[in-house]
C-alpha cells in the first residue's frame, strides 16, 4: 500500500528581507513570462504581443494621459484599502463604494442641472465622498454590532450598488432628451472636473491621488493613528492593552476607505465620463485589491503598482485593436499577478513540508 502524504505550511523563523522587497517584482516577471505563454496558445507572436501590451501604450502622449486617468482611481481606492488590510479588516466592497460615490456625487448635476456656480464641483466631490463613506459604514457597523463577516457583507453590497446604478440610470435619472438611451444628462462646464494640462485629458483626480498618497503615508509613518492601525491589525491583544478600541479602528478605516473610493467614483464620473451610465467602472474596486498587495500596503508602493495595473488596462485595449484578442486578456493578467503576489508572500513567510503518515517530514522548502 502506497504511503499517504499531507502538505503543511510551517511559519519560518526568519523572513528574508531581500525577497520580501523583491517578491512583487518576481511575481510581475513570472506574470509576463506566463503572459507570453498565453499569447502563444492563442496563436500570437509572444514578443510582438508583449510589446503591444506593455510598451506601445507608453509611446504616445495621449496614451500617457489615459494612463494617468486609469491610475488615479486605482491609487485612491487601493490607498484606502491598505488601511483596512493593515488593521485586519477585509474590505472587498470598494467597487460598490466607488459606484455609490459616483451616484451620490451626481445628484446635483442631474437633479439641479440649472445650478451653475463655483460651488457645484466642490459639493459634488463632498457628496461623492459621503456616498462612499455611507456605503462602507454598513459592513463596518454589521461587524462591530453583530460580528458579521465583512468580506461577505462588503462584497454583496457591490452587487446592490451596481444594480441600483443600473436601475436609476435607466429609470428616474435617465436623460429625457437622450433618445431613450440608458444614460443621464451630460454634465455642463461647471460640473466637470477640469483637465490639468492642455496636451491631454488628465483631470484633477490625478492630483487628488498624489495628495492622498502623501497624506496617508505621513499618517502611517508619523502619527499615533497610523501606529494604532498597524498594532490593531498585527497584534490585537497588544492593541487592547495599549487602549486602542478595535471597533473604533474598524469604523475609522472603513470610513476612510469608502470615502476615498467615493472620491474616485465621482472623479471618474465628473472627469472622465462626464455623465452617469449603467456601468462606470471596468472593475477598479477589485483591481485595487491587487494594487494594494502589489504595493505592499504602502502608499508609495501603491502609487507605483497602480501605474502597472493601469498599464494592463491600456495594454488590454491595445491588444484588442492590434491583435484581435479578447478583452478577457486583461483579467487573465491581473488574476495571474494577484495569485503570484500572494503565492510569493506565502512562500516567503512559510516553508512547505510534505508529511508522510507517521509524522515524519520528508521534504522542506
KEFILO-680637 format. One line per field, with one value per residue (C-alpha): residue in one letter; x, y, z. Coordinates in pm, 1 decimal. Last residue first. Layout:
N
r	c(a|...)
px	c(X|...)
py	c(Y|...)
pz	c(Z|...)
***
This chain:
365
r	c(x|x|x|x|x|x|x|x|x|x|x|x|x|x|x|x|x|x|x|x|x|x|x|x|x|x|x|x|x|x|x|x|x|x|x|x|x|x|x|x|x|x|x|x|x|x|x|x|x|x|x|x|x|x|x|x|x|x|x|x|x|x|x|x|x|x|x|x|x|x|x|x|x|x|x|x|x|x|x|x|x|x|x|x|x|x|x|x|x|x|x|x|x|x|x|x|x|x|x|x|x|x|x|x|x|x|x|x|x|x|x|x|x|x|x|x|x|x|x|x|x|x|x|x|x|x|x|x|x|x|x|x|x|x|x|x|x|x|x|x|x|x|x|x|x|x|x|x|x|x|x|x|x|x|x|x|x|x|x|x|x|x|x|x|x|x|x|x|x|x|x|x|x|x|x|x|x|x|x|x|x|x|x|x|x|x|x|x|x|x|x|x|x|x|x|x|x|x|x|x|x|x|x|x|x|x|x|x|x|x|x|x|x|x|x|x|x|x|x|x|x|x|x|x|x|x|x|x|x|x|x|x|x|x|x|x|x|x|x|x|x|x|x|x|x|x|x|x|x|x|x|x|x|x|x|x|x|x|x|x|x|x|x|x|x|x|x|x|x|x|x|x|x|x|x|x|x|x|x|x|x|x|x|x|x|x|x|x|x|x|x|x|x|x|x|x|x|x|x|x|x|x|x|x|x|x|x|x|x|x|x|x|x|x|x|x|x|x|x|x|x|x|x|x|x|x|x|x|x|x|x|x|x|x|x|x|x|x|x|x|x|x|x|x|x|x|x|x|x|x|x|x|x|x|x|x|x|x|x|x|x|x|x|x|x)
px	c(1118.5|1112.2|1086.8|1024.3|877.8|792.0|452.7|360.2|176.0|411.1|441.2|545.8|650.0|630.2|803.5|624.5|678.4|845.8|643.1|314.5|428.8|524.5|189.4|4.1|198.5|159.9|-217.1|-259.2|-45.9|-218.2|-559.2|-448.6|-301.7|-606.5|-845.1|-666.1|-677.4|-1055.6|-1079.5|-1041.7|-769.9|-777.5|-403.7|-393.7|-736.0|-793.6|-427.0|-439.4|-740.2|-566.5|-249.5|-443.4|-599.9|-269.6|-97.3|-337.4|-213.4|149.8|80.2|-122.3|176.3|393.0|137.0|72.8|441.4|428.4|107.5|249.6|16.9|296.0|239.8|149.6|-89.9|-272.5|-265.3|-418.4|-701.1|-730.0|-822.3|-1142.0|-1254.1|-1135.0|-1353.0|-1414.0|-1613.3|-1897.5|-2161.3|-2526.2|-2410.1|-2379.4|-2234.3|-1896.3|-1717.8|-1358.1|-1372.0|-1718.2|-1786.9|-1428.8|-1382.0|-1720.2|-1607.4|-1252.6|-1393.9|-1631.1|-1340.3|-1153.1|-1457.0|-1510.4|-1152.9|-1166.0|-1499.6|-1387.1|-1062.5|-1244.0|-1519.6|-1268.0|-1049.1|-1348.5|-1430.3|-1068.1|-1052.1|-688.2|-604.8|-248.9|-360.0|-624.0|-359.0|-135.9|-422.9|-489.6|-125.5|-80.5|-402.3|-465.7|-96.4|-85.3|-398.8|-286.5|52.8|-119.0|-345.1|-44.4|110.9|438.2|466.9|104.7|-27.5|261.2|199.3|-174.2|-116.5|137.8|-75.3|-387.9|-214.4|-94.8|-441.0|-611.1|-370.1|-471.7|-839.4|-752.6|-801.2|-566.9|-741.4|-446.3|-193.7|-359.0|-282.4|-472.5|-817.5|-1111.5|-1357.8|-1689.0|-1994.7|-1938.9|-1879.1|-2202.7|-2264.6|-2444.8|-2794.8|-2811.1|-2767.0|-2976.5|-3055.3|-3421.7|-3346.9|-3135.7|-3362.8|-3532.0|-3187.7|-3245.8|-3231.4|-3558.8|-3531.8|-3247.0|-2988.8|-3157.2|-3192.7|-2835.7|-2692.5|-2905.5|-2797.2|-2431.6|-2477.1|-2659.9|-2396.4|-2116.1|-2314.1|-2264.4|-1887.0|-1895.4|-2123.6|-1931.1|-1582.3|-1706.3|-1813.9|-2091.6|-1994.4|-2331.3|-2255.9|-1895.6|-1917.0|-2256.2|-2137.2|-1828.8|-2022.7|-2264.5|-2005.4|-1862.3|-2184.6|-2204.7|-1839.3|-1871.0|-2173.3|-2007.8|-1700.2|-1923.3|-2134.4|-1818.6|-1689.1|-2021.1|-2026.2|-1678.5|-1794.3|-2114.6|-1975.8|-1821.6|-2179.0|-2425.4|-2747.3|-2958.5|-2896.0|-3048.4|-3142.9|-2871.2|-2587.8|-2655.5|-2713.9|-2402.9|-2184.9|-2419.0|-2412.5|-2035.9|-1970.1|-2218.7|-2022.9|-1684.8|-1832.1|-1965.6|-1626.0|-1461.4|-1652.8|-1371.8|-1294.9|-1106.3|-1032.9|-706.9|-590.0|-331.5|-596.6|-835.8|-565.8|-441.9|-796.5|-791.0|-465.7|-601.0|-908.9|-724.6|-435.1|-665.9|-885.3|-579.1|-417.6|-684.1|-670.7|-290.3|-262.7|-507.0|-277.2|18.3|-190.8|-241.1|132.5|215.7|481.1|372.3|70.8|305.4|528.0|327.6|55.8|174.4|530.1|403.0|210.0|505.9|737.8|477.6|383.1|12.7|-166.9|-389.0|-150.2|145.7|-32.9|-90.3|274.0|390.2|152.8|316.1|650.4|497.8|334.1|665.7|830.1|548.7|569.1|945.5|897.3|637.2|870.3|1178.0|1112.5|1019.8|1280.8|1561.2|1438.9|1431.4|1195.3|1330.9|1166.7|962.0|597.2|511.2|279.1|169.4|117.6|-11.1|126.8|-4.9|225.6|149.2|0.0)
py	c(2415.3|2104.2|1743.7|1420.6|1526.0|1222.0|1247.7|874.9|908.8|1105.0|1482.2|1704.9|2038.6|2370.4|2668.1|2985.6|3362.4|3397.3|3111.1|3279.2|3617.2|3465.7|3288.0|3611.6|3801.4|3511.8|3490.6|3868.0|3882.8|3588.2|3745.9|4078.8|3920.0|3698.3|3989.2|4193.2|3900.7|3894.4|4174.4|3902.0|3912.1|4099.0|4166.4|4540.5|4650.4|4402.5|4413.1|4793.2|4771.6|4509.5|4716.1|5018.2|4816.2|4645.0|4984.1|5089.0|4783.1|4888.0|5253.3|5145.2|4945.0|5258.4|5455.7|5153.4|5135.6|5494.5|5427.4|5111.9|4809.1|4604.3|4788.3|4459.5|4399.5|4729.2|4715.8|4367.2|4490.2|4796.5|4562.1|4476.4|4836.9|4942.4|4683.2|4846.6|5114.6|5348.4|5098.7|5193.9|5545.2|5877.0|6173.3|6339.6|6006.7|6108.1|6399.8|6403.1|6028.9|5927.0|6196.8|6096.4|5737.7|5810.1|6032.2|5750.4|5505.7|5755.7|5795.9|5420.7|5360.7|5644.5|5525.1|5161.4|5254.6|5456.3|5202.4|4923.1|5143.0|5232.8|4863.1|4773.2|5022.4|5104.0|5128.8|4997.6|4668.2|4640.4|4698.0|4432.4|4186.3|4290.5|4237.2|4282.6|4457.1|4654.1|4746.8|4872.5|5086.1|5227.4|5326.6|5516.9|5687.6|5779.2|5971.1|5974.8|5680.3|5583.0|5940.3|6065.7|5792.5|5865.8|6234.3|6169.3|5910.2|6126.4|6426.9|6220.8|6072.8|6412.5|6538.7|6253.9|6334.3|6680.7|6572.2|6413.3|6456.7|6567.8|6827.8|7131.2|7002.4|6966.6|6899.0|7031.9|6814.2|6871.5|7021.0|7388.5|7305.4|7109.4|6744.5|6525.0|6409.0|6059.0|5739.4|5444.6|5569.6|5667.8|5940.4|6125.5|6427.9|6298.1|6185.4|5887.6|5973.7|5813.6|5495.6|5353.6|5547.6|5469.0|5098.6|5040.5|5235.5|5038.4|4712.7|4809.3|4922.1|4602.8|4394.0|4565.0|4532.2|4155.9|4203.2|4429.1|4188.9|3875.3|4002.8|4194.8|3874.8|3975.6|4009.7|4164.4|4521.0|4574.8|4363.0|4499.0|4853.6|4809.8|4631.3|4929.6|5206.0|5143.5|5253.9|5569.7|5651.2|5607.1|5834.7|6093.2|6109.5|6157.7|6421.4|6613.6|6589.5|6708.9|6994.7|7104.0|7092.0|7290.1|7572.2|7758.5|7802.8|7662.3|7519.2|7474.1|7098.7|7050.1|6681.0|6555.5|6799.6|6793.6|6420.4|6312.1|6296.6|6044.6|5816.2|5832.8|5772.8|5486.2|5324.0|5358.7|5221.8|4925.4|4857.8|4904.7|4603.0|4363.6|4541.1|4281.7|4432.9|4329.3|4685.2|4679.7|4545.2|4830.1|5095.8|4940.6|4956.0|5335.1|5353.6|5099.7|5311.0|5638.0|5483.4|5274.2|5578.0|5776.1|5500.5|5498.1|5872.7|5875.9|5600.2|5784.3|6086.8|5866.4|5730.8|6083.2|6149.6|5837.9|5569.1|5436.7|5236.4|5057.2|4916.9|4675.5|4514.6|4584.4|4488.3|4177.0|4075.6|4130.1|3922.8|3648.7|3613.2|3531.4|3199.6|3185.9|2947.1|3174.3|3470.0|3261.2|3153.0|3513.5|3600.7|3330.5|3504.1|3844.8|3706.5|3549.8|3891.9|4059.5|3799.7|3847.0|4223.0|4184.2|3939.1|4165.6|4353.7|4049.7|3852.0|4076.5|4090.6|3712.5|3607.0|3429.4|3157.2|3043.2|2952.7|2598.0|2516.7|2153.8|1909.9|1563.4|1235.6|881.3|583.9|333.4|0.0)
pz	c(130.9|349.1|231.4|413.5|748.5|957.4|1124.5|1098.1|772.1|549.3|586.3|297.6|447.0|263.9|420.1|528.9|529.0|189.9|41.6|135.6|8.4|-326.3|-355.5|-276.6|-542.3|-788.7|-747.0|-775.1|-1091.4|-1253.3|-1190.9|-1336.1|-1646.7|-1704.1|-1642.8|-1908.7|-2152.4|-2106.7|-2365.2|-2623.7|-2887.5|-3218.4|-3211.5|-3279.5|-3152.8|-2869.9|-2772.8|-2744.5|-2510.4|-2296.5|-2290.7|-2168.7|-1887.1|-1803.9|-1798.0|-1523.7|-1330.6|-1365.6|-1284.3|-980.8|-853.9|-846.6|-641.8|-420.6|-333.7|-210.7|-16.1|146.4|163.9|-1.5|-333.6|-504.5|-215.8|-257.3|-637.9|-640.9|-417.1|-643.2|-929.6|-742.7|-698.3|-1043.1|-1216.3|-1554.0|-1370.1|-1465.3|-1576.6|-1621.8|-1717.1|-1529.8|-1716.3|-1769.3|-1831.3|-1747.3|-1503.2|-1347.3|-1344.7|-1271.5|-1006.9|-857.2|-821.6|-703.5|-429.5|-334.7|-314.8|-95.3|130.4|149.6|260.7|512.2|651.8|660.3|834.0|1101.0|1167.8|1217.2|1437.1|1654.0|1688.9|1765.0|2056.0|2129.0|2500.0|2479.5|2638.6|2363.5|2096.9|2249.4|2215.3|1855.8|1749.0|1374.8|1272.6|1590.9|1603.5|1244.2|1274.8|1609.9|1470.8|1189.9|1442.0|1657.3|1369.9|1175.4|938.5|881.9|880.5|666.8|408.2|419.3|342.9|67.2|-112.3|-75.9|-232.9|-531.0|-586.8|-565.1|-831.7|-1063.4|-999.8|-1125.3|-1485.4|-1739.6|-2076.5|-2289.0|-2406.0|-2245.8|-1899.5|-1571.4|-1716.4|-1519.2|-1322.4|-1498.1|-1323.0|-1404.3|-1772.1|-1804.8|-1726.8|-1978.7|-1893.7|-1753.7|-1952.0|-2068.8|-2423.6|-2468.2|-2726.2|-2465.1|-2418.2|-2103.6|-1977.0|-1749.9|-1381.1|-1268.7|-1480.8|-1686.1|-1486.0|-1152.3|-1227.0|-1347.2|-1053.5|-806.8|-968.3|-932.1|-571.1|-467.6|-645.0|-454.2|-128.7|-150.8|-137.2|168.5|355.5|266.1|344.0|648.1|824.5|1064.5|1432.6|1514.5|1623.3|1515.8|1200.5|1094.0|1166.6|949.9|673.7|654.6|703.0|356.7|185.2|399.9|335.8|-40.7|-57.9|168.5|-57.2|-360.9|-184.4|-93.5|-452.3|-593.4|-342.0|-451.7|-817.9|-768.0|-551.0|-847.4|-964.6|-1215.1|-1074.2|-1387.5|-1393.6|-1045.7|-1027.3|-1260.9|-1188.4|-811.7|-763.1|-949.5|-638.0|-478.6|-784.1|-837.7|-469.0|-480.3|-763.3|-591.2|-267.5|-463.6|-618.1|-277.7|-147.1|-54.1|275.3|474.4|814.6|983.4|1051.2|772.5|533.9|608.2|578.8|252.1|116.9|137.2|-56.4|-305.2|-380.7|-438.8|-631.7|-852.1|-919.0|-1038.8|-1247.2|-1518.8|-1581.4|-1555.8|-1816.0|-2039.9|-2022.5|-2113.8|-2403.6|-2540.0|-2532.5|-2734.6|-2678.2|-2340.2|-2466.4|-2713.1|-2440.9|-2222.2|-2433.2|-2786.9|-2694.3|-2515.0|-2826.8|-3058.2|-2840.0|-2786.6|-3157.5|-3135.3|-3192.5|-2885.3|-2708.6|-2783.4|-2621.1|-2306.9|-2299.0|-2326.8|-2044.6|-1833.4|-1882.9|-1805.2|-1490.5|-1382.8|-1410.9|-1216.2|-938.7|-916.3|-897.9|-623.2|-440.1|-437.8|-115.0|95.5|-101.3|22.1|382.1|403.9|682.5|989.4|1199.2|901.1|957.4|860.6|571.6|561.6|278.3|359.4|232.6|223.6|175.0|-103.9|0.0)
***
